[in-house]
Amino acid sequence: MKIFGFAVKSIAGLVAVAAGIFLLAHQNESGDTWLEVIAHGAGIYFIASGLFMIGSAITSASSDQ
């Protein structure tokens, strides 16, 4: 069951990182807009959250044994 929890947390972290990269990569053809600025900020937050989730999964998996 520990492996399943580790896998789910890791996948959730990877999805958050991927969503953050997607939001950071989005560029508007007409230049910077407020929505694009907000999307880039959210992208940075999602990447940080995803890395935290992955780190938390690794820490909990290694401390349970």
PyMOL CGO cylinders between C-alpha atoms (Angstrom):
from pymol import cmd
from pymol.cgo import CYLINDER

trace = [
    CYLINDER, 0.00, 0.00, 0.00, 2.97, 2.31, 0.61, 0.3, 1, 1, 1, 1, 1, 1,
    CYLINDER, 2.97, 2.31, 0.61, 4.05, 1.91, -3.00, 0.3, 1, 1, 1, 1, 1, 1,
    CYLINDER, 4.05, 1.91, -3.00, 0.57, 2.85, -4.22, 0.3, 1, 1, 1, 1, 1, 1,
    CYLINDER, 0.57, 2.85, -4.22, 0.59, 6.02, -2.11, 0.3, 1, 1, 1, 1, 1, 1,
    CYLINDER, 0.59, 6.02, -2.11, 4.06, 6.92, -3.37, 0.3, 1, 1, 1, 1, 1, 1,
    CYLINDER, 4.06, 6.92, -3.37, 2.96, 6.37, -6.97, 0.3, 1, 1, 1, 1, 1, 1,
    CYLINDER, 2.96, 6.37, -6.97, -0.19, 8.48, -6.62, 0.3, 1, 1, 1, 1, 1, 1,
    CYLINDER, -0.19, 8.48, -6.62, 1.68, 11.34, -4.94, 0.3, 1, 1, 1, 1, 1, 1,
    CYLINDER, 1.68, 11.34, -4.94, 4.43, 11.22, -7.54, 0.3, 1, 1, 1, 1, 1, 1,
    CYLINDER, 4.43, 11.22, -7.54, 1.98, 11.22, -10.43, 0.3, 1, 1, 1, 1, 1, 1,
    CYLINDER, 1.98, 11.22, -10.43, 0.10, 14.15, -8.88, 0.3, 1, 1, 1, 1, 1, 1,
    CYLINDER, 0.10, 14.15, -8.88, 3.39, 16.02, -8.57, 0.3, 1, 1, 1, 1, 1, 1,
    CYLINDER, 3.39, 16.02, -8.57, 4.31, 15.31, -12.18, 0.3, 1, 1, 1, 1, 1, 1,
    CYLINDER, 4.31, 15.31, -12.18, 0.88, 16.48, -13.38, 0.3, 1, 1, 1, 1, 1, 1,
    CYLINDER, 0.88, 16.48, -13.38, 1.30, 19.72, -11.41, 0.3, 1, 1, 1, 1, 1, 1,
    CYLINDER, 1.30, 19.72, -11.41, 4.77, 20.29, -12.90, 0.3, 1, 1, 1, 1, 1, 1,
    CYLINDER, 4.77, 20.29, -12.90, 3.44, 19.60, -16.41, 0.3, 1, 1, 1, 1, 1, 1,
    CYLINDER, 3.44, 19.60, -16.41, 0.55, 22.04, -15.88, 0.3, 1, 1, 1, 1, 1, 1,
    CYLINDER, 0.55, 22.04, -15.88, 3.01, 24.66, -14.67, 0.3, 1, 1, 1, 1, 1, 1,
    CYLINDER, 3.01, 24.66, -14.67, 5.23, 24.19, -17.71, 0.3, 1, 1, 1, 1, 1, 1,
    CYLINDER, 5.23, 24.19, -17.71, 2.17, 24.46, -19.96, 0.3, 1, 1, 1, 1, 1, 1,
    CYLINDER, 2.17, 24.46, -19.96, 1.12, 27.74, -18.32, 0.3, 1, 1, 1, 1, 1, 1,
    CYLINDER, 1.12, 27.74, -18.32, 4.64, 29.16, -18.54, 0.3, 1, 1, 1, 1, 1, 1,
    CYLINDER, 4.64, 29.16, -18.54, 5.00, 28.20, -22.19, 0.3, 1, 1, 1, 1, 1, 1,
    CYLINDER, 5.00, 28.20, -22.19, 1.78, 29.94, -23.24, 0.3, 1, 1, 1, 1, 1, 1,
    CYLINDER, 1.78, 29.94, -23.24, 2.51, 33.13, -25.18, 0.3, 1, 1, 1, 1, 1, 1,
    CYLINDER, 2.51, 33.13, -25.18, -0.05, 35.55, -26.54, 0.3, 1, 1, 1, 1, 1, 1,
    CYLINDER, -0.05, 35.55, -26.54, 0.52, 36.87, -30.07, 0.3, 1, 1, 1, 1, 1, 1,
    CYLINDER, 0.52, 36.87, -30.07, -0.64, 40.38, -29.20, 0.3, 1, 1, 1, 1, 1, 1,
    CYLINDER, -0.64, 40.38, -29.20, 1.84, 40.84, -26.36, 0.3, 1, 1, 1, 1, 1, 1,
    CYLINDER, 1.84, 40.84, -26.36, 1.63, 40.63, -22.60, 0.3, 1, 1, 1, 1, 1, 1,
    CYLINDER, 1.63, 40.63, -22.60, -1.84, 40.75, -21.10, 0.3, 1, 1, 1, 1, 1, 1,
    CYLINDER, -1.84, 40.75, -21.10, -2.93, 40.52, -17.48, 0.3, 1, 1, 1, 1, 1, 1,
    CYLINDER, -2.93, 40.52, -17.48, -4.24, 37.03, -18.09, 0.3, 1, 1, 1, 1, 1, 1,
    CYLINDER, -4.24, 37.03, -18.09, -0.85, 35.94, -19.41, 0.3, 1, 1, 1, 1, 1, 1,
    CYLINDER, -0.85, 35.94, -19.41, 0.93, 37.44, -16.40, 0.3, 1, 1, 1, 1, 1, 1,
    CYLINDER, 0.93, 37.44, -16.40, -1.45, 35.60, -14.06, 0.3, 1, 1, 1, 1, 1, 1,
    CYLINDER, -1.45, 35.60, -14.06, -0.97, 32.36, -16.02, 0.3, 1, 1, 1, 1, 1, 1,
    CYLINDER, -0.97, 32.36, -16.02, 2.81, 32.66, -15.72, 0.3, 1, 1, 1, 1, 1, 1,
    CYLINDER, 2.81, 32.66, -15.72, 2.56, 33.26, -11.98, 0.3, 1, 1, 1, 1, 1, 1,
    CYLINDER, 2.56, 33.26, -11.98, 0.26, 30.27, -11.60, 0.3, 1, 1, 1, 1, 1, 1,
    CYLINDER, 0.26, 30.27, -11.60, 2.66, 28.20, -13.70, 0.3, 1, 1, 1, 1, 1, 1,
    CYLINDER, 2.66, 28.20, -13.70, 5.55, 28.99, -11.36, 0.3, 1, 1, 1, 1, 1, 1,
    CYLINDER, 5.55, 28.99, -11.36, 3.34, 28.11, -8.38, 0.3, 1, 1, 1, 1, 1, 1,
    CYLINDER, 3.34, 28.11, -8.38, 2.27, 24.79, -9.94, 0.3, 1, 1, 1, 1, 1, 1,
    CYLINDER, 2.27, 24.79, -9.94, 5.88, 23.83, -10.65, 0.3, 1, 1, 1, 1, 1, 1,
    CYLINDER, 5.88, 23.83, -10.65, 6.87, 24.62, -7.06, 0.3, 1, 1, 1, 1, 1, 1,
    CYLINDER, 6.87, 24.62, -7.06, 3.87, 22.72, -5.70, 0.3, 1, 1, 1, 1, 1, 1,
    CYLINDER, 3.87, 22.72, -5.70, 4.62, 19.71, -7.89, 0.3, 1, 1, 1, 1, 1, 1,
    CYLINDER, 4.62, 19.71, -7.89, 8.23, 19.60, -6.75, 0.3, 1, 1, 1, 1, 1, 1,
    CYLINDER, 8.23, 19.60, -6.75, 7.06, 19.85, -3.14, 0.3, 1, 1, 1, 1, 1, 1,
    CYLINDER, 7.06, 19.85, -3.14, 4.60, 16.96, -3.69, 0.3, 1, 1, 1, 1, 1, 1,
    CYLINDER, 4.60, 16.96, -3.69, 7.31, 14.78, -5.22, 0.3, 1, 1, 1, 1, 1, 1,
    CYLINDER, 7.31, 14.78, -5.22, 9.73, 15.61, -2.41, 0.3, 1, 1, 1, 1, 1, 1,
    CYLINDER, 9.73, 15.61, -2.41, 7.06, 14.88, 0.17, 0.3, 1, 1, 1, 1, 1, 1,
    CYLINDER, 7.06, 14.88, 0.17, 6.30, 11.53, -1.46, 0.3, 1, 1, 1, 1, 1, 1,
    CYLINDER, 6.30, 11.53, -1.46, 9.98, 10.57, -1.43, 0.3, 1, 1, 1, 1, 1, 1,
    CYLINDER, 9.98, 10.57, -1.43, 10.38, 11.64, 2.20, 0.3, 1, 1, 1, 1, 1, 1,
    CYLINDER, 10.38, 11.64, 2.20, 7.28, 9.77, 3.38, 0.3, 1, 1, 1, 1, 1, 1,
    CYLINDER, 7.28, 9.77, 3.38, 8.25, 6.65, 1.44, 0.3, 1, 1, 1, 1, 1, 1,
    CYLINDER, 8.25, 6.65, 1.44, 11.76, 6.60, 2.87, 0.3, 1, 1, 1, 1, 1, 1,
    CYLINDER, 11.76, 6.60, 2.87, 10.73, 7.33, 6.48, 0.3, 1, 1, 1, 1, 1, 1,
    CYLINDER, 10.73, 7.33, 6.48, 8.03, 4.63, 6.61, 0.3, 1, 1, 1, 1, 1, 1,
    CYLINDER, 8.03, 4.63, 6.61, 10.48, 1.77, 6.18, 0.3, 1, 1, 1, 1, 1, 1,
]
cmd.load_cgo(trace, "trace")
